Amino acid sequence: MSYRVIVGYRQPSDPAAFDEYFRTTHVPITSRMPGIVRMSAGRTESFDGSTPEFYEVAQILFESKDSAVAAVGSPEGQAAAADIGNFADGGFVILFSPEEVSFP
């Protein structure tokens, strides 16, 4: 069963600075974590035009919970976690979840 780490970044004070740092600095740091099967990220939207609670959501997929725990605890994982404070001034939430349902 796959396992995911999901990070929800709340609205930053400077979206352009967030975007630049996230894509050019944070993503390369995070991509060095061992055992990543897939990583995806994107800005959130709302259907009604209101401002969503989260500005960006990132998902990192691992083969198992054990591989996710090892990656988060690795020096690369610790570097990625420590880097969040450098750009996510609006706050963030990190969720851990098994991928229990997947289709098609």
C-alpha positions as CSV (number, residue, x, y, z in Angstrom):
1,M,0.0,0.0,0.0
2,S,1.4,3.4,-0.9
3,Y,1.8,6.1,1.7
4,R,1.7,9.9,1.3
5,V,3.0,13.0,3.0
6,I,0.7,15.9,2.2
7,V,1.7,19.5,2.9
8,G,-0.9,22.3,2.8
9,Y,0.6,25.8,2.7
10,R,-1.7,28.6,3.8
11,Q,-1.9,31.9,2.1
12,P,1.5,33.6,2.0
13,S,2.1,37.3,2.5
14,D,3.9,37.5,-0.8
15,P,2.6,34.9,-3.3
16,A,5.2,35.8,-6.0
17,A,8.1,35.3,-3.5
18,F,6.5,32.0,-2.3
19,D,6.2,30.7,-5.8
20,E,9.7,31.6,-6.7
21,Y,11.2,30.1,-3.6
22,F,9.0,27.0,-3.6
23,R,9.8,26.1,-7.1
24,T,13.5,27.0,-7.4
25,T,14.7,26.2,-3.9
26,H,12.3,24.0,-1.8
27,V,11.2,21.5,-4.5
28,P,14.9,20.7,-5.4
29,I,15.6,20.2,-1.6
30,T,12.6,18.0,-1.2
31,S,13.3,16.0,-4.3
32,R,16.5,14.7,-2.7
33,M,14.5,12.7,0.0
34,P,15.1,9.0,-0.5
35,G,12.4,6.7,-1.7
36,I,10.1,9.2,-3.4
37,V,7.8,7.4,-5.9
38,R,6.1,10.6,-7.1
39,M,5.8,14.2,-6.0
40,S,3.2,16.6,-7.1
41,A,2.2,20.1,-6.1
42,G,-0.1,22.9,-7.3
43,R,-1.9,26.0,-6.2
44,T,-5.4,25.6,-4.9
45,E,-8.5,27.1,-6.5
46,S,-12.1,27.5,-5.4
47,F,-15.2,27.0,-7.6
48,D,-16.9,30.1,-6.3
49,G,-14.0,32.6,-6.6
50,S,-13.4,32.8,-2.8
51,T,-9.8,32.6,-1.4
52,P,-9.1,29.0,-0.4
53,E,-7.6,28.4,3.0
54,F,-4.5,26.8,1.4
55,Y,-2.5,28.5,-1.2
56,E,-0.6,25.4,-2.4
57,V,-0.8,21.7,-1.7
58,A,2.0,19.3,-2.2
59,Q,1.9,15.5,-2.1
60,I,4.8,13.1,-1.8
61,L,4.1,9.5,-2.5
62,F,6.2,6.6,-1.0
63,E,5.9,2.8,-1.5
64,S,5.1,2.3,2.2
65,K,4.8,4.0,5.6
66,D,8.3,2.7,6.5
67,S,9.8,4.3,3.5
68,A,8.0,7.6,4.3
69,V,9.2,7.5,7.9
70,A,12.8,6.8,6.8
71,A,12.6,9.6,4.2
72,V,11.2,12.2,6.7
73,G,13.8,11.2,9.3
74,S,16.7,11.2,6.8
75,P,19.1,14.2,6.6
76,E,17.4,15.2,3.3
77,G,14.0,15.0,4.9
78,Q,15.1,17.1,7.9
79,A,16.5,19.7,5.5
80,A,13.2,19.8,3.6
81,A,11.3,20.2,6.8
82,A,13.6,22.9,8.1
83,D,13.4,24.8,4.9
84,I,9.6,25.3,5.1
85,G,10.1,28.1,7.6
86,N,12.1,30.0,5.0
87,F,9.1,30.7,2.8
88,A,5.8,29.5,4.3
89,D,5.0,32.6,6.4
90,G,1.3,31.9,6.2
91,G,1.7,28.6,8.0
92,F,1.3,25.1,6.9
93,V,-0.1,21.7,7.8
94,I,1.6,18.3,7.3
95,L,-0.6,15.2,7.0
96,F,0.4,11.6,6.7
97,S,-1.9,9.1,5.1
98,P,-2.0,5.6,3.6
99,E,-3.4,5.5,0.1
100,E,-6.4,3.2,0.9
101,V,-8.5,4.0,-2.1
102,S,-7.3,4.6,-5.6
103,F,-8.9,4.3,-9.0
104,P,-9.6,4.0,-12.0
